Amino acid sequence: MRAPLFVALMLLAIVAGPRTGLAQEEVDKAKASTFDNRLFAGPLRLKMTYACFVRAYDAEHLAKHPKQKVSAMKLLATAEKVPDEKSNYSFRLGLKYRHRSGNFDSSGSCSHIVAENTDGEIRLGCGVDCDGGGIEAEISKDDKSAIIRLERVRVWQNNKPDDEAEHALTAGADDKMFRLDRADNKECASLVTDRKELAALRRK
């Protein structure tokens, strides 16, 4: 499994880049809880809580952004709440390329981070194992969208973790930031491979 469900603080150096200020243990707990409530549309439940965001870019949008490589993207954010312990966060990302066939996906663990030069704004900083880059996820002011920022993130084709199926999405002129709309969790079911977790996701 590429993305164990635990908070890997060492990944922050990979994820953070120049924008990240504080590590998980330094983030204000009340602000982090408020962020979670907004991202997951309510308090975290015991065990697993999910939030799904999707976007399929139409022809008009792609015409205005001719250098954008991505034609569709999904984000599934997951919080695992354990009694008397810190919650664990993870992400799964699915995408389709504009000029490349097949489905691509990525996944990893996340922590709360504070973005620099944003008046203390909290985001999720998420990293892929083995220097696979990562993403930052924030929530829009109306709580209806997730804004994904990246410089580079490793992706696999059709959920295949072997080296031959491995690629990387790098931030070009039009692939640095993506705004995805909140959707029913079932819309992100294709990102889950574990049967028990898939059944739990579909019940939410």
Helices and strands as residue ranges (DSSP letters): G 9-11, H 12-16, G 17-19, E 20-22, G 24-26, H 29-39, E 47-56, H 59-64, E 70-81, E 88-97, E 104-115, E 122-127, E 133-139, E 145-157, G 163-165, E 166-170, E 177-183, G 185-191, H 195-203
